[in-house]
Amino acid sequence: MKKYSFLVFHREYEEFLLKLRDMGMVHIIEKEGTLPDEIREQLQQAEQLDKLIRSLENRGVIAGPATAVEDVTVLHDEINGILNKQSALVQRQAQLRKEMAETEPWGDFSTDIIHKLGAKSIRVRLFIAPIRSWDPELTDDADIFEISRSAGMIYFAWVDTGLPFPAIDADEVRLPAHSLTELHKLKQEIVEEEAGLNARLDEIATGNLDALKAYRQQLMQDAELEKAFSTTTSEAGDKLRILEGWIPAETADVLNRFLDQEGVFYLSESPVPGDSVPILLKNKGFASKFEMLGELYALPGYKEIDLTPFFAPFYTIFFGFCLGDAGYGVLITIAALIARARVGKQLKPIASLVSYLGISTIVFGLISGTAFGINLYETSLPGYRQLQHLFTEKGTDINSLLFTLSLILGGIQIVFGMGLKAANETVQFGFRYALGTIGWIILLVGLAAVFGLSKYAGIPMETLKPAMYAVLAAGGILVLFMNTPGKNLLMNFGIGLWNSYNMVTGVLGDLLSYIRLFALGISSAILGFVFNSLALSVGTSIIGIIFMVIILVIGHSINIFMAGLGSFVHPMRLTFVEFYKNAGFSGGGRKYQPFRKLT
């Protein structure tokens, strides 16, 4: 990155900013502090408009020919008004349902008649009493009328003509404001009004979405331009404007030519320690699809190695290991490829990423011998029967091998991460700062090689002892005495001992964490097997076959969702916790976001 400072005459500044925006290269350094109220309101309005657009898109209406709009702000206000009305109607419907539930026990009466009776000093009062305390003889009284019974209560009316109320354990209730007929009429009016509002929203979604999107884009652009103005410093009695920004070093020539043509005075300098330099990731092809995953955690700091291309292959393998079903992998891959052909440019990387994960799932499903919960090693498929015999002769099985494989993959990723840490330390501080990490790599790789040669190659340990001592000596010296350049030997030794304690306990815990790869893979296989067994147990009649298909579809759909979620999350944890820690990742970088026109 290169840091630029621009010095522009105040009358030419706005034109300069607009041209700078057209170039779309400069990441403007913003002033610390809160945004001006005007810009904040513009951003809030754009965010609100974005929600409105998404709500219109979710109506499932097919976009038609664009409808001319004189003033989008009026349309925006109209949509807001419709949504507010819909919200009010929802509340009114809830109130209406409650009022109807309270009125139904009293039947469909005429409120007009009751009011007319009241005008003639004949009051009709309503009461509720428990049925257990009700005396049927009370209805012999000409002034008491039973209306209905419900939920252990009796609803009755008493005509108050001035005589005392009978001795009844009853509670008086308020006379409903509306009859049932009136309430049903109100309900119908709400339904019709709601239908009219929905029709208008559908009409807007059909012909005005592009206008709304363009308006949102204009709001965002205006806000970004205002931010550029607000972050500008004025000098020389407000005659000069100073703006600072970052650009990728490889584009500096293009910017320099533009500035020379415009006659703008500028300074260009390289970053110095303490600068908050924006980060521009430059991955291509396969690795570029994983940048979105890395950004979920943090961007690397400036001069720190971007770990995206290094964790991408591991993440792909780990996802396939966790899901580990060839049938599921085929479905995921096909779905991803179809989606990739249909979605827009922004979503294509996600579809490509999912297709990679699907292919990995197919590979690990074939290795583990699982397809839609069927154990392929128990079938007569070519290859699997021979492998099963081979495993039996060796006294092992595929699960034991997968368990070991999960630890081996974990060990490889941990040591690989340490190698990246050594490279990072070399790039950022110098080679001597990486000696301690290199010592640990020598110890771990060397001792693992000695152990492997002894156990699997049959070389006696006595023969390997000189090599083992050499590894211990070389690694031990680097770890204990060369871990912190600039400190004396005693300080290095003390720090080395403390680091050794942390490293031994940390690496062991990290390594065991990779067992989750095996555990998740076998759990999804078992769950698929259970659904298969359940489906086969319903019989072979026509109804049984129908239920069998239903159980298989629903069961495997649940398994794909649950196992897929676990396969997405747990490899991410292994990446961001175990791998990033051993790679010495510190992160904290800010994304490079150039000032440019939105398209």
C-alpha positions, 0 to 999 in steps of 0.5 A: 500500500502507498499513502497519499496526501492530496493538496487541492485548491478549494474551488476545484476540490469538489470536481477533484473528489468526483473524479477521484470517485470515478477512478475508484482507487483511493481508500480515504483515511477517515477522521476519528470521531462520530459521523455528522448527523446529516451523513448518519441520517442518509445512511440510516435512510439507505439502510431502511430502504434496503429493508423495504426493497428486501421485503418487496423482493420477498413477496415473490412477484415477478418483475415486469416492465419498469413503471415511470416514477416522478419522485422516488421519495414520494414512492418511498414515503408511500411504501412506508405508509402502507407498511405502517397501515399493515402493522396497524391492521395486524394490531386491529385484527388481534383486538378484533379476535379478542373482542369476538371471543368475548362477544360470542358467548352472548350471541348475535344481539342488536346493540341498537335495541339495547340502547333504545331500551336504555333510553326508556330506563330499561337497562340490560346488564350482563353477568357471568356465574359458575355453573356449580353455583347456578340455580335453574329456578332463577330463570323462572324470574321473568327478568333473568335470561340464560344466554349460553354456557361455556367452560364451566361458566353460565352467561346470563342477562338481567333486565334492570327495572329498578328492583334489587339484583337477586342473590347470585354469586355472579360477576357483571361484565361490560356490555360489548360495544359491537354485536357479532354481525358488526364485528364480522363486518369490521373483520371483512373491511380489514381483510379488504383493506389489507388486500388492497394494500398488498395489491399496491405493494405487488404493483410496486414490486413489479414495476418500481424495484429498479427505481428504489434500488437506484435511489438507495444507491444514490443515497449511499453514494451521496453519503460516501461523498459527504463523508469524503468532504467531512474528513477533509482538512482545511488550511490556509484560511480555508483556501486549501483542502487536504485529503489522505488515503491509501492505494495498492502500490501497483496502481500508484502509476495510474494515480500519479498520471491522473494527479499530474494531469489535474495539476494536483499537488500530492505526497506519496509515502510508504507505510510506517509502523503505527499506520492503520493500513487497509488490507486488500486480499489478493487470492485467486481461483480456489483460495479466493472463494474462502476469503469470506470465511476468513473475514468472518474472524478477522483480516490479517494485519499489515505485513502479516501473511494472509492465511486464506490460501493455507487454510482453504485446502484443510477446510475443504478436507475437514468439511468432507471428513465431517459430513463423510457421505458420498450420497449427500456429497452428490446432492450438495454438489449438484445443487451448488452447480445448478445454483452457480448457473442461476445466481447473480455474480455476487453469489457465484463464489458461494456456490463454487465454495459449496461445490468444492465442499460437496466434492470433498464430501463425495471423496470422504464418503467413498473412503469411509464407505457411506452413501445415504447411511448405507455402509458400503463395506457391507455390500458386494460392491467391487473394491469394498469387499476386498478392502473389508477382507484386508482390514479383517486380516490386519485386525483393524477396520475403516473406523480405526483408520479414520480415527488415526487419519483425523489425528494425522491431519491435525498434526500436519495442520499444527506443524504447517501452522508453525511453519507459517508462524516462522515465516510470519516472524521472519517477514515481520521481524527478521529470521532470528525471531523465528528460531524458537518456532523453528526449534519446535518444528524440528523437535515435533517433526524430528521425533515423529520421524524417529518414532515412525521409522522405528514403528513402521519401518522396523528400524531398531531404536538403538540405530535411530538414537543418534538421530534422535539426540541430534534432533533433541539437541538442535531443537532444544538449543533453539527453543531454550536459548534462542527464543527471544533475540536481545535477551541474555541466556538466562532470560532466554532459558526462563522464557524457553521453559515457560514456552515449553510448558505452554507448547506441550500442553497446548499442542496436545490439546490442539491435537486431540481437538481434531478427533471431532473430525472422526466423531462428526463423520461417524455420527452422521453415518449412524444417524443416516443408518438409523433412518434407513432402518426405521424406513425399512421397518414399516413393511413392503405394502403400498402404504408401507412403501409410501411411509418408507419414502416419507421417512427416508426423505424427511430423515435424510433431509434432517441429517443433511441439515444437522450434519452439514451445519456441524461440518461447516462450524467445526472445521471453522473452529479448528481453523480459527482456534487451533490453526490460527493459534499455531500460525501465530495469527494476530489479525486486526486489519481493516478491509480496503474499501476504495472511494468509488461509484456504486454499481 
